[in-house]
Structures are given as C-alpha cells and as structure tokens.
Amino acid sequence: DADTRSLLRRVGNEAVFRRIGAHTCETRGRDRLPLQDVFEQIRDAVRDFAENEVAPEAERIHRNDDLVPEEFITKMADLGYFGLAIPEQYGGSELGNLAMILTTEELSRASLASAGSLITRPEILAKALIQGGTDEQKKKWLPKIASGEVMVAIAVTEPDIGSDVASIKCPAEKRKVDGRDVWVINGPKAWCTFAGRATVLAVLCRTDPDLSKGAKGLSLFIVPKDSFDGHSFEMKQPGGGRLVGKADATPGYRGMHSYTLNFENYEVPVENLVGGEAGVGRGFYLQMAGFAAGRLQTGGRACGLAQAALEKTAEYVVDRNQFGHPISKFQLTQYTLGRMTVMLAASRAITYAAANAFDEDERMAAPLAAQAKLLACDMAVELTQMGQLMHGGWGYAEEYPISRYVVDAQVLPIFEGVKPILELKVIARHLLAG
C-alpha cells in the first residue's frame, strides 16, 4: 500500500545510510547489540578470550600457514565451548543454539580459520549422535566431544563427488577379522577439514554396493585415529589398515587445513556405526541433520568475520586523511559504511532467529538455517571486499588484516552447502513444496 511504499522510500534513502555510517565511524564499528543478560555475559566472556588469546596469533597463523595452536583447543575446552548445545546429561552445558552462535561469532571475529571453525565439526557429529546414535554411543562419545577430549573432522566429500552426496562411492564392507566383526573402509575422501589434528573422523560411506539405492545405501561411521601435526600424515593399524592424508594448499582459511584422505583396508569397530545395526542405510539423513547445524554455525561465522572487517574499516577511514580531511567525513565513505552496517545487521538478525528456532524444533528450523547461511555468507564476501576498497591500495597488503578477511570470506559460500545447491536444492525446494 501507499504507507508501506513511503516507509521503504524513507528507510532506503541515501541520507539514512550516511547517518548510520557516520555513527559506525564514531563507534569504530563495535557491536553492542542488546541481548538478554545471560547472552551478553556469554558474548563478553568469549570476546575477552578471543581478543586476548586468539587475535594476537591470527596473522601469524595465516601468513605462515601454521596449525591451530594446541593451547587454543585446551583453553576452549576448559571454557566449555565444545559442549554448548550438548545436553547436560552427556556433559554439555545445554545453553542452546544462540549461545553457540554468539561463541562462534566472537571466535570468528578474532580468526575464522584458527578459532571460529573449531566448534563446528564437533557440533555436526554431536547432532547426528543425538538424533540417531544408540544410547551406548551417546554415553561414550558425547561427553568426550563436550569436554574436547576428542576433536572431530567430517569426511563426506570425495574427489569426484561434492554436492551430490547421495552418489558417494567410498565403500565400507562388513568383515570378520581375527574373530572380530569390523567394518573395513577403502577409498578416497576430499576437503576433510582438520583431519590431521582430529582424533575422530565422522565418515559417510556406502554400505550397500548397489549405487541405485542412492542415499539409502549410505551409513555414518565414527572412525578413531591418532592426532598428527604438520600438513600430511600416515596412520597405520596393527592389522595393516592405512589412512593417508595431505593438506591442500588454499589462499585463505589457514590454520584448520583441509585434507585429501585415502583409506586402505582401514578397520572400524562394528559398534562405531552410528545407530548400530539400525543405522545401516541411515547415514545420509543423520549427516544432513548435522549439516543443518553446520549451516547455522556458518551464518554465525560469517557474521563474526564481517564484524571484524567492519571494525577495521571504520578505524581505517577515521585515521586516513586525504584532501585535507579524514575520509570518514566524505559522504560516499559514510554511505558505504552505512550499507556495510545494515547488511551485517540483517544477516545477524536472521542468524539469531534461526538459532532460537533451532532450540524449538531443529527439523522445522533447518530451512531457516539454510537461508541464514546463504544471506550471511554472501554478505561477508561483499562486506569484506567493500572494506578492502575503503582501504585503497593498503587493502591489498598483508600488513592490514582486511586482506585476510577477504580471502577467508571466499570459503564461506562454499562449505556446508555450496551456494547454488543451497539456493536450488535446499531453500527453493522447501519454498516450492509449500
């Protein structure tokens, strides 16, 4: 109606964006979004840890392609960050998904690659276990995940199979070895983030060799391994099984490292099939439940990275003088900072809404989590590039962290569901289904 159109014209006026941008410059872009007391306390505590422990190491890790420091993991475990959404009966704090998002966001603000993504993989496996694990599996693995005793990596993608998860080929065959029932895995996996340091891999395998079964032929396994330093590793089992991994070089998202893996007659205890015998053929659905949680977290990661870029850009334009004035005084700079602020606020709003919805009904909230991931990741890519342009030539120099934010942001629309698949196969399909 006319009133709505008038309102849209007013809020979309460039003068509004300039006023928002001027305020962002005054506050140096700092986020003080009001929250309930408990959530403000969580955010402030994580922010303090991230600024004092993570941020000072972020640039070194990125430039040297170093590993995530072990002290990050130890301190995050002591602070309970790995058990935020795990039920109390299994050693978690059960503070809910908004607490988890706030934690992920603040860690990502300090460093997406060396802290912000550390709690995503454990969360994916935890969700799969909560939804479909046996009582024994929940009692054994969830407390270890919550305490940080085990670190998790997810092995789904294969060198020639990405978004078409139902077509996975890597086989797991049930055998009897020395009188023991085991599953034996043979084949490659790709883009397995954190696989070197991880002590457990959640591996999606084909347990029914009939490829026509598609998703119904897949099962999910908890695969133990040793922890390894460096950019490659080789794990040998007493019975001759072998797992080899090599990190793939990437322009950003350094610290976590993503590995190409190859399993050779690698034995997995029969009790590590998620869901037990009832879990045969259910792996795809359990993995998708985990991915929904991963998408929610990725929305938080994108907001955290964008927040860092907004702050550094605001600081730069206030301090940078050209034509006799700080460039923050120019209308185009203010307009740009205003747009960046609004884009981030919109993405944060849908991500927090999805987190609250997840606490009510994870299955019903999964499409909203996908929408939050889509919007927030696109936002982070655009916002970091806008911030880089505001830095001018210095935005391309490694001396300024905005260059790291730009390359790190590029991965966000890819993992946990690449953008075109998320748009078509997840969000559009849900909307069109009515």
C-alpha positions in Angstrom: 0.0 0.0 0.0 1.0 3.7 -0.1 2.2 3.8 3.5 4.5 0.8 3.0 5.9 2.3 -0.2 6.5 5.6 1.6 8.3 3.8 4.5 10.5 1.9 2.1 11.5 5.1 0.3 12.4 6.7 3.6 14.5 3.9 5.1 16.2 3.3 1.7 17.2 7.0 1.3 20.9 7.5 1.0 20.8 10.1 3.8 19.7 7.3 6.2 22.7 5.2 5.2 25.0 8.1 5.6 23.8 8.8 9.2 24.2 5.1 10.0 27.7 5.1 8.5 28.7 8.3 10.4 27.6 6.6 13.7 29.6 3.4 12.7 32.7 5.6 12.3 32.1 7.2 15.7 31.8 3.9 17.4 34.6 2.3 15.3 32.0 -0.3 14.2 31.9 -2.1 17.6 28.9 -4.4 18.1 26.8 -3.6 21.2 23.6 -5.3 20.2 21.4 -5.6 23.3 20.8 -9.1 24.4 19.4 -10.9 27.5 21.8 -10.6 30.4 23.0 -14.3 30.2 23.7 -13.9 26.5 25.5 -10.6 26.9 27.7 -12.3 29.6 28.5 -15.2 27.2 29.3 -12.8 24.4 31.5 -10.6 26.6 33.4 -13.6 28.0 34.1 -15.1 24.6 35.1 -11.7 23.2 37.6 -11.3 26.0 39.1 -14.7 25.4 39.2 -14.2 21.6 40.8 -10.7 21.8 43.4 -11.7 24.3 44.2 -15.3 23.2 43.3 -15.7 19.5 43.6 -12.3 17.8 47.3 -11.8 18.6 48.2 -15.1 16.8 45.7 -14.8 13.9 48.0 -13.0 11.4 51.0 -15.3 12.1 48.9 -18.4 11.5 47.6 -17.0 8.3 50.8 -15.8 6.8 52.8 -18.9 7.8 50.1 -21.4 7.1 50.6 -22.7 10.6 48.5 -25.1 12.6 45.9 -24.2 15.2 47.8 -23.8 18.4 47.1 -26.6 20.9 46.6 -24.0 23.7 43.5 -22.7 21.8 41.9 -26.1 21.9 42.8 -26.7 25.6 41.5 -23.3 26.8 38.3 -23.6 24.7 37.7 -27.0 26.2 38.2 -25.7 29.7 35.8 -22.9 28.9 33.1 -25.4 27.8 32.9 -24.1 24.2 32.6 -27.6 22.7 29.6 -28.6 24.7 27.3 -25.6 24.4 24.5 -27.4 22.6 25.1 -30.9 24.1 22.6 -32.0 26.8 23.7 -31.7 30.4 23.3 -35.5 30.9 26.1 -36.0 28.4 28.5 -33.4 29.9 27.4 -30.4 27.9 26.1 -27.1 29.3 22.9 -27.1 27.1 22.9 -23.3 26.8 21.3 -23.6 23.4 22.0 -22.6 19.9 22.1 -18.8 20.4 24.9 -19.2 22.9 26.7 -21.4 20.4 26.2 -18.8 17.6 27.5 -16.0 19.9 30.5 -18.0 20.7 31.2 -18.9 17.1 30.7 -15.3 16.0 33.2 -13.9 18.6 35.8 -16.5 17.8 35.4 -15.9 14.1 35.8 -12.1 14.7 39.3 -12.9 16.0 40.1 -15.6 13.4 37.8 -17.6 11.2 40.5 -20.2 10.4 42.2 -20.7 13.8 39.3 -20.5 16.2 35.9 -19.7 14.6 35.5 -23.1 13.0 36.8 -25.3 15.8 33.4 -26.0 17.3 31.6 -26.6 14.0 32.8 -30.1 13.3 32.1 -31.4 16.8 28.7 -29.9 16.6 27.9 -31.7 13.3 28.8 -35.1 14.8 27.0 -34.3 18.1 23.8 -33.5 16.2 24.0 -36.8 14.3 24.5 -38.8 17.5 21.7 -37.0 19.4 19.3 -37.7 16.5 20.3 -41.2 15.6 23.0 -42.7 17.9 22.4 -45.6 20.2 22.3 -44.9 24.0 25.7 -46.5 24.3 27.2 -44.3 21.6 25.7 -41.2 23.2 27.1 -42.1 26.6 30.5 -42.8 25.1 31.1 -40.1 22.6 29.0 -37.0 23.6 30.9 -36.4 26.9 34.2 -36.7 25.0 33.0 -34.2 22.4 31.7 -31.8 25.1 35.0 -31.9 27.0 37.2 -31.5 24.0 38.8 -34.9 24.7 38.2 -35.9 21.1 38.4 -33.5 18.2 36.2 -34.2 15.2 36.6 -33.9 11.4 33.9 -34.6 8.9 34.7 -36.8 5.8 31.8 -36.7 3.3 33.1 -35.2 0.0 35.0 -37.3 -2.4 37.4 -36.2 -5.2 34.7 -36.6 -7.9 31.6 -36.2 -5.7 30.7 -32.9 -4.0 27.2 -31.6 -3.7 25.6 -34.9 -4.9 26.1 -36.6 -1.6 23.7 -39.4 -2.3 26.1 -40.6 -5.0 29.1 -41.2 -2.6 31.1 -44.3 -3.6 33.7 -44.8 -0.8 32.7 -48.3 0.4 32.6 -49.8 3.9 32.3 -53.6 4.0 31.5 -55.7 7.0 34.1 -58.4 7.6 35.3 -60.8 10.3 38.9 -60.2 11.1 40.7 -62.4 13.7 37.3 -63.4 15.0 36.2 -59.7 15.3 33.3 -58.1 13.4 34.6 -54.9 11.8 33.7 -52.5 9.0 36.6 -52.0 6.5 36.8 -48.7 4.6 38.6 -48.4 1.2 38.6 -45.3 -0.9 39.3 -41.5 -1.0 37.7 -38.5 0.7 38.4 -34.9 0.0 38.1 -31.5 1.8 38.2 -33.1 5.2 38.9 -30.0 7.4 41.0 -30.5 10.4 41.7 -34.2 9.6 45.3 -34.1 10.8 44.7 -32.9 14.3 41.3 -34.6 14.7 41.2 -37.8 16.8 37.8 -38.9 15.3 36.5 -38.7 11.7 32.8 -38.9 11.0 32.9 -40.8 7.7 30.0 -41.2 5.4 30.4 -44.5 3.4 28.5 -46.7 1.0 27.4 -49.9 2.8 25.2 -51.1 0.0 27.2 -51.5 -3.2 24.1 -51.1 -5.3 24.5 -47.4 -6.5 20.9 -47.3 -7.5 20.0 -47.2 -3.8 21.4 -43.7 -3.6 21.1 -42.1 -0.2 19.5 -45.3 1.3 22.8 -47.1 0.7 24.9 -44.8 2.9 25.9 -45.2 6.6 27.8 -43.0 9.0 30.8 -44.2 11.0 32.8 -42.8 13.9 36.4 -43.5 12.9 39.1 -43.2 15.5 42.6 -42.0 14.5 45.7 -40.6 16.1 46.4 -36.9 16.2 49.1 -35.6 13.8 51.0 -32.3 13.4 52.0 -31.0 10.1 50.4 -30.8 6.7 50.4 -34.6 6.0 50.1 -37.8 7.9 50.0 -41.6 7.7 48.1 -43.7 10.2 48.8 -47.4 10.3 46.8 -50.0 12.1 48.3 -53.2 13.6 46.3 -55.3 11.1 47.7 -53.5 8.1 45.0 -50.9 7.6 46.2 -47.5 6.5 44.9 -43.9 6.3 46.9 -41.3 4.5 46.1 -37.5 4.5 47.6 -34.5 2.8 46.5 -30.9 3.3 45.5 -29.0 0.2 47.0 -25.5 -0.2 44.4 -22.7 0.0 44.7 -18.9 -0.3 42.8 -18.4 2.9 41.1 -20.3 5.8 44.6 -21.4 7.0 45.0 -23.0 10.4 42.3 -25.6 10.1 43.6 -27.1 6.8 41.5 -29.3 4.6 42.9 -32.7 3.7 42.5 -35.2 0.9 42.3 -38.7 2.5 42.7 -42.2 1.3 41.6 -45.3 3.3 43.2 -48.6 2.6 41.6 -51.6 4.4 41.0 -49.3 7.4 39.2 -51.2 10.2 36.4 -49.6 12.2 34.8 -51.3 15.2 31.3 -52.6 14.4 30.0 -50.6 17.4 31.1 -47.4 15.7 28.4 -47.5 13.1 26.1 -44.6 14.2 22.8 -46.0 15.2 24.2 -49.6 15.4 22.6 -52.1 13.0 19.5 -49.9 12.8 21.8 -47.2 11.4 22.7 -49.1 8.2 21.3 -47.0 5.4 20.5 -44.0 7.6 23.9 -42.2 7.3 22.7 -39.7 4.7 19.8 -38.5 6.8 21.9 -38.3 10.0 24.6 -36.4 8.1 22.1 -33.9 6.7 20.8 -33.3 10.3 24.4 -32.4 11.2 24.9 -30.2 8.2 21.8 -28.2 9.2 23.6 -27.3 12.4 26.8 -26.6 10.5 24.9 -24.2 8.2 23.5 -22.4 11.3 27.1 -22.1 12.7 28.4 -20.9 9.3 25.9 -18.0 9.5 27.5 -17.1 12.8 31.0 -17.5 11.4 30.1 -15.1 8.5 28.8 -12.5 10.9 31.9 -12.7 13.1 34.2 -12.3 10.1 32.2 -9.4 8.8 32.1 -7.7 12.2 35.9 -7.8 12.2 36.0 -6.3 8.7 33.6 -3.5 9.6 35.6 -2.5 12.7 38.9 -2.4 10.9 37.4 -0.4 8.0 35.8 2.1 10.4 39.1 2.5 12.2 41.0 3.0 8.9 38.6 5.6 7.4 38.7 7.7 10.6 42.5 7.7 10.7 43.1 8.1 7.0 43.4 11.7 5.8 43.0 12.7 2.1 42.3 16.1 0.5 42.7 17.7 3.9 40.1 15.6 5.8 39.6 12.2 7.3 38.0 10.1 4.6 35.3 9.2 7.1 33.9 12.8 6.6 33.1 12.2 2.9 29.5 11.3 2.1 30.4 8.3 -0.1 32.5 6.8 2.7 29.7 7.3 5.2 27.2 5.8 2.8 29.4 2.7 2.2 30.0 2.2 5.9 26.2 2.6 6.4 25.5 -0.1 3.9 28.0 -2.4 5.4 26.4 -1.9 8.9 22.9 -2.6 7.6 24.0 -5.7 5.7 25.6 -7.2 8.8 22.6 -6.3 11.0 20.2 -8.1 8.6 22.4 -11.2 8.5 22.8 -11.2 12.2 19.1 -10.9 12.7 18.2 -13.9 10.6 21.0 -16.0 12.1 19.9 -15.3 15.6 16.3 -16.0 14.7 17.4 -19.3 13.2 19.3 -20.2 16.4 16.3 -19.5 18.5 14.1 -21.6 16.1 16.6 -24.4 16.3 16.0 -24.6 20.1 12.3 -25.1 19.4 12.4 -27.6 16.6 15.6 -28.4 14.7 13.9 -30.2 11.8 11.5 -27.3 11.2 14.2 -24.7 11.6 16.6 -26.3 9.1 15.3 -24.3 6.1 15.7 -21.1 8.0 19.3 -22.0 9.0 20.0 -22.6 5.3 18.6 -19.1 4.5 20.7 -17.6 7.2 23.8 -19.3 5.9 23.1 -18.1 2.3 22.5 -14.5 3.3 25.2 -14.2 5.8 27.9 -15.8 3.6 27.1 -13.6 0.6 27.1 -10.6 2.9 30.5 -11.5 4.3 32.0 -11.8 0.9 30.6 -8.4 -0.2 31.3 -6.6 3.0 34.9 -7.6 3.2 35.5 -6.5 -0.4 33.8 -3.2 0.3 36.1 -2.8 3.3 39.1 -3.6 1.2 38.2 -0.9 -1.3 37.8 1.6 1.6 41.4 0.8 2.4 42.5 1.6 -1.1 45.9 0.1 -2.1 46.7 -0.8 1.5 43.7 -3.2 1.5 45.7 -5.4 -0.8 48.7 -5.5 1.6 49.1 -8.3 4.1 50.1 -5.7 6.6 46.4 -4.9 7.0 44.1 -7.7 8.3 41.3 -6.7 5.8 43.3 -8.7 3.2 43.0 -11.8 5.3 39.3 -11.2 5.9 38.7 -11.0 2.1 40.4 -14.4 1.3 38.9 -16.1 4.3 35.4 -14.9 3.3 35.7 -16.6 0.0 35.2 -20.1 1.5 32.0 -19.3 3.3 29.6 -19.7 0.4 31.3 -23.0 -0.5 31.3 -25.2 2.6 28.3 -26.6 4.4 26.4 -26.5 1.1 27.8 -24.6 -1.9 25.7 -21.5 -2.8 23.9 -22.8 -5.9 23.0 -26.1 -4.3 21.8 -24.3 -1.2 19.6 -22.0 -3.3 18.2 -24.7 -5.6 18.1 -28.0 -3.7 17.5 -26.8 -0.2 15.8 -23.4 0.0 13.9 -23.3 -3.2 12.8 -26.9 -2.9 11.4 -26.1 0.6 9.6 -23.0 -0.5 8.1 -24.6 -3.6 7.0 -27.6 -1.5 4.5 -25.3 0.1 
